[in-house]
Structures are given as C-alpha cells and as structure tokens.
Amino acid sequence: ILGTSLTLLAALITGCNSNDDDNAALTQVPSTTQVTITPSLGKILNAKVVLKNAKTGVVLGSGITSTKPGADEGTAKFDAIRTTDPVIVEVQGTAGATYFDESTKNSAPFGAGQVIKAVVPTLTSNANIGVSALTDIAYKAALKKAGDNEKSITAAIATASNDAIRTALAPELSSITIAPALVGSADDLTKLTNTPEGKYALRLAALAQLVPNTDTTPALTALQKLAEDFADGTFD
C-alpha cells in the first residue's frame, strides 16, 4: 500500500510540474520598454516611425509623430520589444506628414516615399533616439560596411559609423543619436540654447542652409546631396 501511494504521489508531482512549465510557456510574453523617437529636419509631424531588429528584420514597435502642441509634439512614443541586437529606426513620410524647413522657415511636405533612418547598436530602456540627416548618412555608411546587407550590421559597425559621421560633420556633439531640440518655427531657432540638444539643432539648420532657399525643400535636398556625395564611401 505504501509503495503504491508513493508511486501515485510521484506521478502527481511530475504531472503538476509539467503543467506549470507548460502554463509558464503559454503565458510568457516578450519584454518591452517605452521608446521615444525624435526626428528632425526640423520638426516632423504626422510621420510614421518603425523600429526593427536589424539582424532579423522583425518589427519591434511603431508609432506616429505627434501633432498635438506641447512637449511631445514632433516625437513618437510607443512600447517596443526589447533586444540586444542592433536596431534600425525608420521615419517614413505619409500623405499628411510635414516638416519645418530651417532654410525656408516654412512648413513643407514630408510625403510618401520620403524616409530618414538611424541605426543604434542596441535598444536601451526608455531610449530617446534622434533621427536626422546625420543619422541617415551614418545608416548608409553602416549598410555599406555590412556589404549592403542590413542583417549583417553589427553593434560595432553601427557604433563606428555613427561616430565617423559625427566626427566628419558634427564634431561638437558627443553623439548623433541624441534627441535634438525640435525647431517648428523661425522663433524656435532664436531660442536654441548652448546645450547638446541645441547644438544639434543648430548643426541641422546649418546643413539645411547649404541648399539655397529658392529650393522648395532645402533640408530634404541637402539630405539627398549628402547621400549622393557619400555613395562612394567618402565625403568630397
């Protein structure tokens, strides 16, 4: 009787442990963190933002840059799946998206087909990632180093590319993936402060003014020209 009871008890315990493991597997969900994406050409409104794992191509989260006046205007906040892999950030133009051009001092369309990107070596908790003409060139540099294969971009390649573009075009900054101060009006330009965020915004305004303001979208044109210049891997 005792032997039979012990056998039954062992079977019951084994069955319970099995069920617990199965239930844990069924209820387990990926860990997430809130991220803030701060794109700038100046301030970009109503654009779609997508985060994806560079290594796998899996979308980690997405959002829309806010049009609501206030501190969050021009930024996108959303939850994203955590990863230790490099992450690609895409800011995509839409039919209703606009940006403030710091050369013409007017709002301009950021339409479908327009995109600016950034690559970061990993996704940190509660990250606030800046996306700009500088990060877009750094992304292209990383892609070139990875043999034009996005999935081959490593954390080391992402870090080196971001720093190379920072050194070449904005040496006064500690990083090009920090969030710049957002400029949504001519008045905002006059209020920039001597902070990393303000210096970043001033650098982006200077890049936009490389193109004459007779162009309808100088900031976008400057981005295109910089990309064309760097197509051979070297700034001329």
VEXTOR-43459 format. One line per 4 residues: their letters; for each residue y, z, x of N, C-alpha, C, CB. Coordinates in steps of 0.2 Angstrom, whole numbers. Each point is the difference from the previous one (the first is absolute). Glycine has a CB too. Example, Ala and Ser with C-alpha at 12.3 -4.5 7.8 and 13.67 -1.06 7.14 Angstrom:
2
as = -28,39,66,6,0,-4,6,0,4,-6,6,-9; 11,-10,7,6,1,4,5,3,-4,-3,-10,6 .
***
This chain:
236
ilgt = -6,0,4,6,0,-4,6,0,4,-6,6,-9; 6,-2,14,6,1,5,1,-7,4,-2,12,1; -3,-15,1,0,-6,3,3,-6,-4,-10,3,7; 8,-3,-13,2,-5,-5,7,1,-1,-11,-1,-6 .
sltl = 14,7,5,7,2,-2,4,-2,6,-4,9,-7; 2,-8,13,4,-2,6,1,-7,1,-4,10,5; -2,-14,-7,0,-7,0,5,-3,-5,-12,0,4; 12,3,-10,5,-2,-5,7,1,2,-9,2,-9 .
laal = 10,4,12,7,2,2,3,-5,5,-3,12,-3; -2,-13,8,2,-5,5,2,-7,-3,-7,6,8; 3,-8,-13,2,-7,-3,6,1,-3,-12,-3,-2; 13,8,-2,7,1,-4,6,0,5,-7,7,-9 .
itgc = 6,-3,14,6,0,5,1,-7,3,-3,12,3; -2,-15,-1,1,-7,3,3,-5,-5,-10,2,7; 8,-1,-14,3,-4,-5,7,1,-1,-11,-1,-5; 13,7,5,7,2,-1,4,-2,6,-3,10,-6 .
nsnd = 1,-10,12,3,-2,6,1,-8,0,-4,10,7; -1,-13,-9,1,-7,-1,5,-2,-5,-12,-1,3; 12,4,-9,5,-1,-5,7,1,2,-8,3,-8; 9,3,12,7,1,3,2,-5,4,-3,12,-1 .
ddna = -1,-14,6,2,-6,4,2,-6,-4,-8,5,9; 4,-7,-13,1,-6,-4,6,1,-4,-12,-2,-1; 14,8,-2,6,1,-4,6,-1,5,-6,7,-9; 5,-4,15,6,0,5,1,-7,2,-3,11,4 .
altq = -2,-15,-4,1,-7,2,4,-4,-5,-11,0,7; 9,2,-14,3,-4,-5,7,2,-1,-11,0,-6; 13,6,7,7,3,-1,4,-1,6,-5,8,-9; 3,-10,14,4,-1,6,5,-5,0,-9,5,7 .
vpst = 15,-4,-6,5,-5,0,4,-1,6,1,2,-12; 1,-8,14,4,-1,6,6,5,0,-4,-12,1; 6,14,5,6,4,1,6,-4,0,-7,9,7; 12,-7,-10,6,-4,0,6,4,3,-4,-6,-10 .
tqvt = 10,3,11,6,3,2,6,-4,-3,-6,5,11; 11,-2,-12,6,-3,-3,3,-4,6,2,8,-10; 0,-14,9,4,-4,5,7,-2,-2,-11,-3,5; 16,2,-1,6,-3,-2,1,-6,4,5,11,-3 .
itps = -3,-16,0,1,-7,4,7,-1,-1,-11,-5,-1; 15,4,7,7,-1,0,2,-7,3,2,13,0; -2,-18,-4,1,-7,3,8,-1,0,-11,-4,-4; 13,0,9,7,-2,1,1,-7,3,2,12,1 .
lgki = 2,-15,-5,3,-6,3,8,0,0,-10,-6,-5; 14,10,1,0,7,-4,-5,1,-6,11,-1,4; -8,5,-8,-4,3,-5,-3,-5,-4,8,10,-1; -15,-9,0,-4,-5,-4,-2,3,-7,-4,-5,11 .
lnak = 5,2,-16,-1,3,-7,-5,-4,-4,11,4,0; -16,-1,-3,-5,-3,-4,-5,-4,3,9,0,-9; -10,1,16,-5,-4,4,-7,4,-1,9,-5,8; -14,2,-7,-7,3,0,-2,2,7,-3,-7,-10 .
vvlk = 0,13,11,-2,2,6,-7,1,0,11,6,2; -15,-8,3,-7,1,0,-2,2,7,-2,-9,-8; -2,15,8,-3,2,6,-7,-2,1,8,10,0; -11,-12,5,-7,-2,1,-2,2,7,1,-9,-8 .
nakt = -8,10,8,-3,2,6,-1,-6,4,-6,9,-5; 9,-9,11,0,-7,4,-7,-1,2,11,2,5; -15,2,-4,-7,-1,3,-5,-3,-6,2,10,8; -1,-7,-14,-4,-2,-5,3,-5,-5,-6,11,1 .
gvvl = 13,-11,-2,3,-4,-5,1,4,-6,-4,-10,5; 1,16,-6,0,3,-6,7,3,-2,-12,3,2; 14,-4,-8,7,2,-2,-1,8,-1,3,-11,-6; 2,14,9,0,8,0,5,2,-5,-3,0,12 .
gsgi = 8,-4,-15,4,3,-5,6,-6,0,-3,12,2; 7,-11,-8,5,-5,-1,5,3,-4,-8,-9,1; 14,7,-1,6,2,-4,5,-5,-1,-3,12,3; 9,-10,-6,6,-5,-1,6,4,3,-5,-6,-10 .
tstk = 9,3,14,6,3,2,5,1,-6,-1,-5,11; 3,12,-11,4,2,-6,6,-3,-1,-5,11,1; 7,-12,-7,7,-3,-2,4,6,-3,-5,-12,-2; 2,18,1,4,5,-3,5,3,5,-10,3,-7 .
pgad = 16,-3,5,5,3,5,-1,7,2,8,-7,-5; -7,9,12,-2,6,2,-3,0,7,-1,4,-12; -2,2,14,-2,0,7,-6,-5,1,4,12,0; -8,-13,-5,-6,-4,0,1,-7,-1,-6,9,-4 .
egta = 12,-11,3,1,-7,-2,-1,-5,7,9,4,-9; -13,-9,8,-2,-4,5,-6,2,4,12,-3,1; -15,8,-3,-6,3,3,-6,-1,-5,6,8,8; -12,-8,-5,-6,0,-5,-4,6,2,0,-12,-1 .
kfda = -2,17,-4,-4,6,2,-6,-1,-4,10,7,2; -16,-6,1,-6,0,-4,-6,3,4,4,-11,-5; -9,13,2,-6,3,4,-4,-6,3,0,10,-8; -2,-9,14,-4,-4,4,-7,3,2,11,-7,3 .
irtt = -16,3,-2,-6,3,3,1,1,7,-7,-6,-9; 5,12,11,0,2,7,-4,-5,5,3,12,-3; -1,-13,9,-4,-4,5,2,2,7,-2,-10,-9; -2,9,13,1,1,7,1,-7,4,-6,11,0 .
dpvi = 5,-16,-4,0,-7,2,8,-2,0,-12,-3,-4; 14,-2,8,6,-3,-1,2,-3,-7,-1,-3,12; 7,4,-14,2,-2,-7,5,-5,1,-3,11,-4; 3,-16,-1,4,-6,-1,5,2,-6,-8,-9,6 .
vevq = 14,9,-5,5,1,-6,3,-7,-2,2,12,3; -3,-14,-9,3,-7,-2,5,2,-6,-10,-7,3; 16,4,-2,6,0,-5,0,-7,-2,7,10,5; -9,-11,-12,0,-6,-2,5,-2,-5,-12,1,1 .
gtag = 15,-7,-1,6,-2,-4,-3,-1,-7,6,-5,9; -2,6,-14,-2,-1,-7,5,-4,-4,-7,10,0; 6,-13,-6,5,-4,-3,7,4,-1,-10,-6,-6; 9,13,5,6,4,-2,2,4,6,-4,1,-11 .
atyf = 1,-2,17,2,4,6,7,-2,3,-12,3,2; 16,1,1,6,-1,3,1,4,6,5,-3,-11; -1,1,16,2,4,6,7,-1,1,-11,-1,5; 14,7,-2,7,-1,2,1,-3,7,3,10,-7 .
dest = 0,-15,7,1,-4,7,6,3,3,-6,-10,-4; 4,13,10,6,3,4,4,-5,4,-8,10,1; 7,-16,-2,5,-5,3,5,-2,-5,-9,-4,8; 6,1,-14,4,-2,-6,3,6,-4,-7,-10,0 .
knsa = 4,16,1,2,6,-4,-1,-1,-7,9,2,9; -14,-6,-11,-1,-2,-7,-8,1,-1,10,-8,-1; -12,9,-5,-7,0,-2,-3,-7,0,2,10,-7; -8,-11,9,-3,-6,1,-7,0,-3,7,-3,10 .
pfga = -10,-2,-12,-7,0,-2,-5,1,5,3,-7,-9; -8,11,8,-6,1,4,-6,-2,-4,5,10,7; -6,-17,-7,-4,-2,-5,-7,-1,2,9,-6,-4; -13,4,-1,-8,-1,1,-1,-4,6,-2,1,-12 .
gqvi = -2,1,16,-2,-4,7,4,3,6,-1,-10,-7; 6,14,6,3,4,5,-4,6,2,11,-4,-3; -12,5,9,-4,6,2,3,3,7,-10,-4,-7; 10,10,7,1,3,7,-5,6,1,13,-2,0 .
kavv = -15,2,6,-6,5,1,1,5,6,-7,-9,-4; 3,14,4,0,5,6,-8,1,1,12,5,-3; -13,-3,9,-7,3,2,1,7,3,-5,-12,1; 1,17,-3,1,6,3,-7,2,2,9,4,-7 .
ptlt = -10,0,13,-7,1,2,-4,4,-4,5,0,11; -2,4,-15,-4,4,-5,4,3,-6,-8,3,9; 5,-1,-14,4,3,-6,1,7,0,-4,-10,-7; 10,13,9,1,7,1,1,3,-7,4,-1,12 .
snan = -5,7,-13,1,4,-7,8,-1,-1,-10,8,2; 11,-9,-9,7,-1,-2,5,-4,4,-2,12,-4; -1,-18,6,4,-4,5,6,-3,-4,-11,-2,7; 16,0,-3,5,-4,-2,1,-5,5,6,10,-6 .
igvs = -8,-16,4,0,-6,4,5,-5,-1,-12,2,1; 16,-4,4,5,-5,-1,-3,-7,2,9,9,4; -6,-13,-8,-3,-7,0,7,-5,1,-11,2,-7; 11,-6,12,6,-3,1,-1,-7,4,6,11,1 .
altd = -1,-14,1,-1,-6,4,-3,2,7,10,-6,-5; -9,11,7,-3,2,7,-7,2,-1,11,5,3; -13,-2,-8,-7,2,-1,-4,-7,-2,3,12,-4; 0,-17,1,-3,-6,-2,-2,-4,7,6,0,-11 .
iayk = -1,0,15,-1,-3,7,-6,4,4,12,-4,0; -12,10,-1,-5,4,4,-7,-1,-3,9,9,2; -9,-10,-9,-6,-2,-3,-3,-6,2,3,6,-10; 2,-11,11,-2,-7,2,-3,1,8,8,-6,-8 .
aalk = -4,10,12,-3,1,7,-7,3,0,13,1,3; -14,4,-7,-6,3,-1,-6,-5,-2,6,11,-3; -4,-15,-2,-5,-5,-2,-2,-5,6,5,1,-12; 1,-3,15,-2,-5,6,-4,4,5,11,-6,-2 .
kagd = -10,12,4,-4,4,5,-7,0,-3,10,6,4; -11,-5,-10,-7,0,-3,-3,-6,-2,4,10,-5; -2,-16,9,-3,-6,-1,1,-3,-7,-8,3,8; 14,-1,-11,1,-3,-7,-5,2,-5,6,-9,5 .
neks = -9,15,-4,-5,3,-4,2,7,-2,-9,-7,5; 12,8,-11,3,6,-2,-5,6,1,7,-6,-8; -14,5,6,-5,5,1,-1,2,7,-5,-5,-10; 8,2,15,-1,1,7,6,4,3,-7,-10,1 .
itaa = 12,12,-6,5,4,2,-2,7,1,8,-8,-6; -7,11,12,-2,7,2,6,4,-1,-10,-4,7; 9,11,-6,6,4,0,4,-1,6,-7,9,-6; 3,-10,12,4,-1,6,4,-7,0,-9,6,6 .
iata = 6,-11,-9,4,-6,-1,6,1,-5,-10,-7,2; 9,11,-7,6,1,-5,5,4,4,-8,0,-10; 6,5,14,5,4,3,4,-4,5,-7,10,-2; 3,-14,6,3,-3,6,5,-6,-3,-10,2,7 .
snda = 8,-5,-12,5,-5,-3,6,3,-3,-10,-7,-3; 9,12,-1,6,3,-2,5,3,5,-7,3,-10; 4,-1,15,5,3,6,3,-6,4,-7,10,1; 3,-16,-1,3,-5,4,6,-3,-4,-12,-3,5 .
irta = 11,2,-11,6,-3,-4,6,5,0,-8,-6,-7; 6,13,6,6,5,1,3,-1,6,-6,8,-7; 3,-8,13,3,-1,6,4,-6,1,-9,6,5; 7,-12,-8,3,-6,1,6,-1,-5,-11,-5,3 .
lape = 11,8,-9,5,-1,-5,4,6,-2,-7,-10,-4; 4,16,5,3,6,-3,-1,6,5,-1,-4,-12; 3,4,18,-2,5,5,3,7,-2,-1,-9,9; 6,9,-13,3,6,-2,-4,4,-4,11,-5,1 .
lssi = -16,2,-4,-5,4,-5,-6,2,4,4,-7,-10; -7,13,7,-6,3,2,-6,-4,-3,6,11,2; -5,-14,-8,-5,-3,-3,3,-5,-5,-8,10,1; 4,-16,-2,3,-5,-5,-4,1,-7,3,-8,9 .
tiap = -7,13,-9,-4,2,-7,3,6,-3,-10,-6,4; 16,9,-1,3,5,-4,4,-3,-6,1,7,11; 1,-3,-16,3,-3,-6,8,-1,2,-9,6,-8; 11,-12,8,8,-1,1,4,3,-6,-3,-10,7 .
alvg = 9,11,-6,5,2,-5,0,-7,-4,7,9,6; -7,-8,-13,0,-6,-4,7,-2,-2,-11,3,-4; 13,-9,5,7,-3,-1,-1,-4,-7,4,0,13; 0,2,-18,0,-4,-6,7,-2,-2,-10,6,-4 .
sadd = 15,-5,8,6,-2,-1,4,-1,6,0,5,-12; 6,-8,12,4,0,6,3,7,2,4,-12,-3; -3,16,-3,2,7,2,-5,4,3,7,-1,-10; -14,0,9,-5,3,3,0,-1,8,-7,-1,-10 .
ltkl = 9,-5,12,1,-2,7,5,5,4,-4,-12,-3; 9,13,-1,6,4,3,-2,7,1,8,-8,-5; -14,10,1,-2,7,0,-6,2,5,5,1,-12; -7,-6,16,-6,1,4,2,6,5,-4,-12,-2 .
tntp = -1,16,3,1,6,5,-3,-2,7,1,8,-10; 1,-4,15,-3,0,6,-7,3,1,12,-1,5; -16,-1,-9,-7,3,-1,-5,-6,1,4,9,-8; -11,-7,10,-4,-5,1,-1,-5,-6,-6,7,7 .
egky = 7,-4,-14,0,-5,-6,6,-4,0,-7,9,-6; 13,-6,8,6,-4,0,0,-5,5,6,9,-4; -8,-8,10,-1,-5,6,-4,-5,-2,2,9,8; -8,-8,-12,-4,-5,-2,3,-5,-5,-10,8,2 .
alrl = 13,-5,-6,4,-4,-5,5,-5,3,-2,9,-9; 6,-6,14,5,-4,3,-3,-5,4,7,10,1; -13,-9,2,-3,-5,4,-2,-6,-5,-4,8,9; 1,-6,-15,-2,-5,-4,6,-4,-3,-10,7,-3 .
aala = 16,-4,2,6,-4,-2,2,-4,5,3,10,-7; -4,-8,14,2,-5,5,-4,-6,1,4,10,6; -11,-9,-8,-4,-6,0,1,-5,-5,-9,8,5; 11,-5,-11,2,-4,-6,6,-4,2,-5,8,-8 .
qlvp = 9,-6,12,7,-3,1,-1,-5,6,6,10,-4; -12,-11,7,-1,-5,5,0,-7,-4,-7,8,7; 6,-8,-14,0,-6,-3,7,0,-4,-13,-1,-2; 17,-5,2,6,0,-3,0,2,-8,4,-9,9 .
ntdt = 1,12,-12,-1,2,-7,1,-6,-4,4,11,3; -3,-17,-1,0,-6,-4,-7,-1,-2,10,-5,6; -15,7,-3,-7,0,-2,0,4,-6,-5,-2,11; 1,0,-16,-1,5,-7,-4,6,1,1,-11,-6 .
tpal = -6,11,11,-4,6,2,0,1,7,-7,-2,-11; 12,4,14,0,0,8,-5,5,2,12,-2,0; -14,8,-3,-5,4,3,-7,-3,0,7,10,-4; -8,-13,-2,-7,-4,0,0,-5,5,-1,3,-12 .
talq = 6,-7,13,0,-5,5,0,2,7,7,-6,-8; -4,12,9,-1,3,7,-7,2,1,12,4,-1; -15,-1,-4,-7,2,1,-4,-6,1,1,9,-8; 0,-15,5,-4,-6,1,1,-3,7,1,-3,-12 .
klae = 6,3,14,1,-2,7,-3,4,6,11,-4,-5; -11,11,4,-3,4,5,-8,-1,0,9,8,-2; -12,-9,-4,-7,-2,0,-1,-7,4,-1,7,-11; 5,-12,9,-1,-6,4,1,1,7,4,-6,-10 .
dfad = 1,10,12,1,1,7,-6,3,4,12,1,-2; -15,4,-2,-6,3,3,-6,-3,-1,6,10,-2; -7,-16,-1,-6,-3,-1,-4,-1,6,5,-6,-10; -2,5,16,-3,-1,6,-2,6,4,6,-11,1 .
gtfd = -4,17,-5,-2,7,3,6,2,5,-12,-3,-1; 18,-1,1,5,3,5,7,-2,-4,-7,-2,10; 11,7,-9,7,-1,-3,4,-4,5,0,11,-6; 3,-16,4,4,-4,4,8,1,-1,-9,-9,0 .
***
